[in-house]
Amino acid sequence: MTGYEDGKPSEEPDKSIKRTAQHIGPTSDHDSLILRHGLREDFDESVDGMWIRWMRSSNASDPVCFVVSIDNDTLVKPFNLEKAFPDDHLDAHPSYYPRNVVERSVNPFRNELLAAYYEYVHPSFALLGPQTMSSIADSVSLRTSMYGLAQRHCAAARCLDPWLFTDFNKQALNIERHAPKLETVEAALLFAQRHAHILRAPAMPGLCAEVGSIVGMSHDLALNIDPTDWDISETEKRRRKRLWWGVYMQDKWSALTLGRPSYLHDGQSDVPMLLMADFAPEGFSEPSVAQIQPARILIGMATLSVILSKILDQFFTITALKSDRQPLATMQSMCAMFELQLEDWQLEHLNPVLGNKAFPDPTASKINFSIAGSFMVNMFLCSVSDEDSQYWEDQVMFYRKLLHAHSAGFEMTKHASIRLDLLVDRGNHKQSFSLRSSPRQPERNRLNEDKEITPETSPLFDLDQEWLSGRSCLSPSAIYDVQII
């Protein structure tokens, strides 16, 4: 933890004792169902030697307990979470914890960076809710994550090396996860949205393990348990809900983006869906005017993530992929159900926020554009009729044209354009990437102007013919009465 002097972050570690509370699970050696019978009459805690079991839930039949340590200040009402488990027992900030070189580097631009974060990043990922520049936690890793996301939108700070933020948090968060606090999860979630300076194949190496760490920290803090009946402030209840759904979204979309199993299972959480009140400050039931749109976006993404989770469970688990094929009628019924859910989501959550300025270039979105192109090519290869084959050929052709048209001024599509070119260009990776279907597109070298690396391995398959060459670039919707995928 970083120390503060005269209101400014210091490079020296904070020498004060920091403490952490860790959730007691139903099968751990600190059995919460037994410990509830040993609570002291004057405290909602069970005392045993050097440790204390702190029950936060007001429902005695459904105890939610944390293990903390005892000192002279602990047994004082109200219970102070900051006087919980000593961090030094968990090596939370050892001698090799990185020096806070970030604050020294950003010192001339600190206010501009934080202002840019709240202007450009927060509206599309309102994880911090009503927290402001003056009320966010004094966590160097959290601020580093915010600085890193805001840098591209802060002209004054573009002289900074973006690797400064990445290098620091890769060290700091790897240590802090041993004794996580709410701000640790906030920092890790924001850090997971960082810009990819180099996009490799396979994409985003290490992210799957990083997401697993975030999920583990959320379980240590019991973010997966509904805090509605806990004896904590309304501010912390709302903060916990936002964090849980942030973790849930990160897990599900990373599973889709990376083609990995999801870490989370619905039976292991009971946190209700986010409400507008969860973005309001203490004492209010509605967010401020400035927070309404960010709240709607995060609620909409959380709702969409629930639908995505069901789709992943139904079609993309190992057992689902290996199981016998279901009857066509059953598959059609399931697909129709998901389509109805998506249509309802579009009407309720997507349409109201269309046209608003959003966070322009999260790394995962770059990969998602690639997934869309790969899906279309896969559907072409799986076509069982000439009509289907022609339909998906036209879809890929038009999508490729859209990617090329937008790549010059829309950074998110550059990576997807390169990937789609590799898939549809006969597989000769030694040839240049000159595109006959788009004469405006310049020849690309292996390392393009944004340091996006095109792999030197062969594509996944070789097409028998250059089936896109010579085709007209008409919109498929002009041929088929359907919407563009």
C-alpha positions in Angstrom: 0.0 0.0 0.0 1.3 3.4 -0.9 1.8 6.1 1.7 0.5 9.6 1.3 2.3 12.8 2.4 0.6 16.2 2.2 -2.2 14.7 0.1 0.1 13.4 -2.6 1.1 9.8 -3.2 4.5 8.8 -1.9 7.0 6.3 -3.4 7.6 4.7 0.0 5.5 1.8 1.2 3.0 2.6 4.0 4.4 1.4 7.3 1.0 1.3 9.1 -0.5 -2.1 9.7 -3.0 -3.1 7.0 -5.5 -5.8 7.6 -7.8 -8.0 5.5 -10.8 -10.1 6.2 -11.2 -13.4 4.3 -14.5 -15.2 3.8 -15.1 -18.5 5.5 -16.5 -21.1 3.2 -19.0 -23.8 4.1 -16.3 -26.6 4.1 -13.3 -24.8 5.5 -11.7 -25.6 8.9 -13.5 -22.5 10.3 -17.0 -24.0 9.9 -19.4 -21.0 10.0 -22.4 -23.2 10.8 -20.7 -24.4 14.0 -19.1 -21.0 14.9 -22.5 -19.3 15.0 -23.2 -21.2 18.2 -20.2 -19.7 19.9 -20.9 -16.1 19.3 -20.3 -13.8 22.3 -23.4 -12.1 23.5 -22.0 -8.6 23.2 -20.4 -9.1 19.8 -21.4 -10.7 16.5 -18.1 -12.5 16.6 -16.7 -15.8 17.8 -13.4 -15.5 19.6 -10.8 -18.3 19.5 -7.3 -17.6 20.5 -5.7 -15.1 18.1 -8.6 -15.3 15.6 -12.1 -14.0 15.4 -15.0 -15.1 13.3 -17.0 -12.1 12.2 -20.6 -12.7 11.1 -21.8 -10.1 8.7 -25.2 -11.4 7.8 -28.1 -10.5 10.0 -29.8 -13.8 9.1 -28.7 -16.3 11.8 -29.9 -19.3 9.7 -27.7 -18.3 6.8 -24.4 -17.1 8.4 -21.8 -15.3 6.3 -18.5 -15.2 8.3 -15.0 -13.8 7.8 -11.9 -14.7 9.6 -9.9 -11.8 11.1 -7.3 -11.3 13.8 -7.7 -10.0 17.3 -5.9 -7.0 18.7 -6.8 -4.4 21.4 -8.7 -2.3 18.9 -10.6 -5.1 17.2 -13.1 -5.8 19.9 -14.6 -2.3 19.8 -18.0 -1.5 18.3 -18.6 -0.8 15.5 -16.3 -3.4 14.0 -13.6 -1.9 11.8 -12.8 -4.0 8.8 -9.4 -2.2 8.4 -8.4 -3.8 11.7 -8.9 -7.3 10.3 -6.3 -10.0 9.2 -2.8 -8.6 9.2 -1.5 -8.2 5.7 2.1 -9.0 6.6 0.9 -12.5 7.7 0.0 -13.0 4.0 3.0 -11.4 2.4 0.7 -8.7 0.9 3.3 -6.0 0.7 6.8 -7.7 1.0 10.1 -6.0 0.5 10.0 -6.8 -3.2 6.7 -4.9 -3.7 7.5 -2.5 -6.6 8.3 1.1 -5.8 5.7 3.5 -6.8 7.4 5.0 -9.8 4.0 5.6 -11.4 2.9 8.5 -9.3 6.3 10.3 -9.8 6.0 9.9 -13.6 2.4 11.0 -13.9 2.7 13.8 -11.3 2.5 16.7 -13.9 -0.6 15.1 -15.5 -2.3 13.4 -12.6 -5.4 15.5 -12.6 -5.7 15.5 -16.3 -5.5 11.7 -16.4 -8.1 11.2 -13.8 -10.4 13.7 -15.5 -9.9 11.9 -18.8 -10.8 8.6 -17.1 -14.1 9.9 -15.8 -14.9 11.6 -19.1 -14.0 8.8 -21.5 -13.7 5.5 -19.7 -16.2 5.6 -16.8 -19.3 6.3 -19.0 -18.9 2.9 -20.7 -17.7 0.9 -17.7 -19.1 2.5 -14.5 -17.4 0.0 -12.2 -16.6 2.7 -9.7 -20.2 3.9 -9.5 -20.6 7.3 -7.8 -17.0 7.4 -6.6 -15.2 10.5 -7.6 -11.5 11.5 -8.0 -11.5 12.6 -4.3 -13.3 9.5 -2.9 -11.7 6.6 -4.7 -9.5 4.3 -2.5 -5.9 5.2 -1.8 -4.6 2.3 -3.9 -1.7 2.8 -6.2 -2.7 -0.2 -8.3 -6.2 1.1 -8.8 -4.9 4.5 -9.8 -2.4 2.9 -12.1 -5.2 1.0 -13.9 -7.1 4.3 -14.3 -4.1 6.1 -15.6 -3.4 3.4 -18.1 -6.9 3.5 -19.5 -7.1 7.2 -19.6 -3.7 8.0 -21.2 -4.9 7.6 -24.8 -7.6 10.2 -24.1 -5.3 12.7 -22.4 -3.2 14.7 -24.9 -0.9 16.1 -22.1 0.1 12.6 -21.0 0.8 10.9 -24.3 4.5 11.5 -23.8 4.4 8.8 -21.1 5.5 5.3 -21.9 2.3 3.2 -21.7 4.3 0.2 -20.5 4.9 2.1 -17.3 1.4 1.2 -16.1 1.4 -2.4 -17.4 4.8 -3.3 -15.9 3.9 -1.9 -12.5 0.5 -3.5 -12.1 1.7 -6.9 -13.4 4.0 -6.9 -10.4 1.8 -5.2 -7.8 -1.4 -7.0 -8.5 0.3 -10.4 -8.5 1.4 -9.7 -4.9 -1.8 -7.9 -3.7 -4.0 -10.8 -4.6 -2.7 -12.7 -1.5 -4.7 -10.2 0.6 -7.3 -8.7 -1.7 -9.5 -5.8 -0.7 -12.4 -4.3 -2.7 -10.0 -1.8 -4.4 -7.7 -4.7 -5.4 -10.6 -6.2 -7.4 -11.4 -2.8 -8.9 -7.8 -2.4 -9.9 -7.6 -5.8 -11.4 -10.9 -5.5 -13.4 -9.8 -2.1 -14.8 -6.4 -3.5 -15.6 -7.9 -6.3 -17.5 -9.5 -3.7 -19.9 -6.0 -2.3 -20.8 -5.1 -1.6 -24.3 -3.1 -4.3 -26.1 0.1 -2.6 -27.4 0.8 -5.7 -29.4 -1.9 -8.1 -30.5 -0.4 -11.6 -30.9 -1.7 -15.0 -32.0 -3.0 -16.5 -29.9 -4.5 -13.3 -28.7 -4.1 -11.8 -25.3 -1.7 -14.4 -23.8 -2.0 -14.8 -20.1 -5.5 -13.3 -19.8 -7.2 -16.5 -18.9 -5.0 -17.0 -15.8 -5.5 -13.3 -15.0 -9.2 -13.7 -15.0 -8.9 -16.8 -12.8 -7.0 -14.7 -10.3 -9.8 -12.0 -10.3 -12.4 -14.7 -9.7 -10.4 -16.1 -6.8 -10.1 -12.7 -5.2 -13.8 -12.2 -5.6 -14.5 -15.4 -3.7 -12.0 -14.5 -1.0 -14.1 -11.4 -0.4 -17.4 -13.2 -0.8 -18.5 -11.0 -3.6 -20.5 -13.9 -5.0 -22.9 -13.7 -1.9 -25.8 -11.3 -1.8 -24.9 -8.6 0.7 -28.4 -7.2 1.0 -28.9 -8.4 4.7 -25.3 -7.7 5.8 -24.6 -5.2 8.6 -22.5 -2.9 6.4 -23.1 0.4 4.9 -25.4 0.8 1.8 -22.3 2.2 0.0 -20.4 -1.0 0.5 -23.4 -3.2 -0.5 -23.7 -1.3 -3.8 -20.0 -1.4 -4.4 -19.9 -5.1 -3.8 -22.8 -5.7 -6.3 -21.0 -3.6 -9.0 -17.8 -5.5 -8.4 -19.4 -8.9 -8.6 -21.2 -8.2 -11.9 -17.9 -6.7 -13.2 -16.2 -10.0 -12.3 -19.1 -12.0 -13.9 -18.9 -10.0 -17.1 -15.1 -10.3 -17.3 -15.3 -14.1 -16.8 -18.0 -14.7 -19.4 -16.7 -12.5 -22.2 -13.2 -13.7 -21.7 -14.5 -17.3 -22.0 -16.1 -16.4 -25.3 -13.2 -14.3 -26.6 -10.4 -16.8 -25.7 -12.4 -20.0 -26.2 -11.8 -21.0 -22.6 -14.1 -22.5 -20.0 -15.9 -20.1 -17.7 -14.7 -20.0 -14.1 -18.1 -19.1 -12.7 -21.2 -21.3 -12.2 -24.6 -19.8 -11.5 -25.2 -22.2 -8.5 -22.3 -20.5 -6.7 -23.7 -17.0 -6.5 -26.9 -15.3 -5.5 -26.2 -11.7 -6.1 -29.2 -9.9 -7.6 -29.0 -8.0 -10.9 -27.8 -4.5 -10.7 -30.3 -1.7 -10.2 -30.1 2.0 -10.8 -29.8 2.5 -7.1 -26.5 0.7 -7.1 -25.0 3.7 -8.8 -26.3 6.2 -6.4 -24.4 7.7 -3.4 -25.2 6.9 0.2 -28.6 8.2 1.2 -30.0 8.3 -2.4 -32.0 5.8 -4.4 -31.3 7.2 -7.8 -28.0 8.1 -9.4 -27.1 11.6 -10.4 -28.0 12.8 -13.9 -24.4 12.2 -15.1 -24.5 8.6 -13.8 -27.8 7.5 -15.4 -26.3 6.6 -18.8 -23.2 4.8 -17.4 -25.5 2.9 -15.1 -27.8 1.8 -17.9 -24.8 0.6 -20.0 -23.3 -1.5 -17.2 -26.7 -3.0 -16.3 -27.3 -3.8 -19.9 -23.9 -5.5 -20.2 -24.5 -7.5 -17.1 -27.9 -8.6 -18.4 -26.4 -9.6 -21.7 -23.7 -11.5 -19.9 -26.3 -13.7 -18.2 -27.7 -14.6 -21.7 -24.1 -15.3 -22.9 -23.5 -17.6 -19.9 -26.5 -19.7 -20.8 -25.4 -19.9 -24.5 -21.9 -21.0 -23.4 -23.3 -23.6 -21.0 -25.7 -24.9 -23.7 -23.4 -25.1 -26.7 -19.7 -24.6 -25.7 -18.9 -26.8 -22.7 -16.7 -29.8 -23.3 -19.5 -32.2 -22.6 -21.9 -30.3 -24.9 -19.4 -30.4 -27.7 -18.7 -34.1 -27.3 -22.3 -35.2 -26.6 -24.6 -36.7 -29.2 -26.2 -34.2 -31.5 -29.7 -33.2 -30.4 -32.6 -33.4 -32.7 -32.9 -30.5 -35.1 -36.3 -29.4 -33.7 -34.7 -29.2 -30.2 -31.8 -27.1 -31.5 -34.2 -24.8 -33.3 -36.3 -24.4 -30.2 -33.3 -23.4 -28.1 -32.0 -21.0 -30.7 -35.4 -19.4 -31.0 -35.5 -18.9 -27.2 -32.1 -17.2 -27.2 -33.1 -15.1 -30.1 -36.2 -13.9 -28.2 -34.1 -13.1 -25.2 -31.6 -11.1 -27.3 -34.5 -9.2 -29.0 -35.9 -8.3 -25.6 -32.5 -7.2 -24.4 -32.0 -5.1 -27.5 -35.3 -3.3 -26.9 -34.8 -2.8 -23.2 -31.1 -2.1 -23.0 -29.4 -1.5 -26.3 -31.7 0.8 -28.2 -31.9 3.4 -25.4 -28.1 3.9 -25.4 -27.4 3.8 -29.1 -25.7 7.0 -30.4 -24.0 7.8 -27.2 -20.2 8.3 -27.0 -18.6 5.2 -25.5 -15.2 3.9 -24.5 -13.7 3.7 -28.1 -11.1 1.0 -28.0 -11.2 -1.8 -25.3 -8.9 -4.6 -26.3 -11.6 -7.3 -26.1 -13.7 -5.5 -28.6 -10.9 -5.8 -31.1 -10.9 -9.6 -30.7 -14.7 -9.7 -30.8 -14.7 -8.2 -34.3 -12.3 -11.0 -35.3 -14.6 -13.6 -33.8 -17.5 -12.3 -36.0 -15.4 -12.8 -39.1 -14.2 -16.2 -38.1 -17.8 -17.3 -37.4 -18.9 -16.2 -40.9 -16.0 -18.1 -42.6 -16.8 -21.2 -40.5 -20.5 -21.0 -41.5 -19.4 -20.9 -45.2 -17.2 -24.0 -44.7 -20.1 -25.8 -43.0 -22.7 -24.9 -45.7 -24.6 -27.9 -47.0 -26.3 -26.3 -49.9 -25.3 -23.9 -52.7 -27.8 -21.4 -51.4 -26.2 -21.4 -47.9 -22.7 -21.3 -49.4 -23.6 -18.3 -51.5 -25.2 -16.5 -48.6 -22.2 -16.8 -46.3 -19.8 -16.0 -49.1 -21.7 -12.7 -49.6 -21.7 -12.1 -45.8 -18.0 -12.5 -45.5 -17.3 -10.4 -48.6 -19.4 -7.5 -47.3 -18.0 -7.8 -43.7 -14.5 -7.7 -45.2 -15.3 -4.6 -47.1 -16.7 -2.9 -44.0 -13.5 -3.8 -42.0 -11.3 -2.3 -44.7 -13.4 0.8 -45.0 -13.3 1.5 -41.3 -9.7 0.5 -40.6 -8.2 3.8 -41.6 -10.0 5.7 -38.8 -11.4 3.1 -36.5 -8.7 1.3 -34.6 -10.8 -1.6 -33.3 -11.3 -3.1 -36.8 -7.6 -3.1 -37.9 -6.8 -6.3 -36.0 -10.0 -8.0 -37.3 -9.2 -7.0 -40.8 -5.8 -8.6 -40.7 -7.2 -11.8 -39.2 -9.9 -12.1 -41.8 -7.5 -11.5 -44.6 -5.4 -14.4 -43.4 -8.5 -16.6 -43.4 -9.7 -15.9 -46.9 -6.5 -15.4 -48.8 -5.6 -18.9 -50.0 -3.3 -19.5 -47.1 -0.1 -18.3 -48.8 1.3 -16.4 -45.9 4.5 -15.5 -47.7 2.6 -13.2 -50.1 1.9 -9.6 -49.2 -1.4 -8.4 -47.9 -2.3 -6.4 -50.9 -6.1 -6.7 -51.3 -7.4 -6.8 -54.8 -11.0 -6.3 -53.5 -9.9 -3.0 -51.8 -7.4 -1.0 -53.8 -7.4 1.7 -51.1 -5.8 -0.7 -48.6 -2.0 -0.2 -48.5 0.3 -3.2 -48.4 0.9 -4.4 -44.8 4.2 -5.6 -43.4 4.3 -8.1 -40.7 4.4 -5.4 -38.0 1.9 -2.7 -38.9 1.8 0.9 -37.8 0.0 0.0 -34.6 2.4 -2.8 -33.7 -0.2 -5.4 -34.4 1.6 -8.6 -35.3 0.3 -10.7 -38.2 1.2 -14.4 -37.5 3.8 -16.1 -39.7 2.0 -19.4 -39.4 -0.4 -20.7 -42.0 -4.1 -20.0 -41.6 -6.2 -22.8 -40.2 -7.2 -24.0 -43.7 -6.6 -23.5 -47.4 -9.5 -22.6 -49.6 -9.7 -24.4 -53.0 -10.1 -21.2 -54.8 -9.9 -17.5 -54.1 -13.6 -17.4 -53.7 -13.7 -13.6 -52.8 -11.7 -12.4 -55.7 -13.7 -11.0 -58.5 -16.9 -10.8 -56.5 -18.9 -7.6 -56.5 -19.1 -5.8 -53.2 -22.8 -5.5 -52.9 -24.4 -5.6 -49.5 -25.9 -9.1 -48.7 -28.9 -7.3 -47.4 -29.6 -6.1 -50.9 -29.8 -9.7 -52.0 -31.3 -11.3 -49.0 -34.0 -9.8 -46.8 -32.0 -10.2 -43.6 -29.9 -8.0 -41.4 -26.2 -7.9 -41.6 -24.6 -10.2 -39.0 
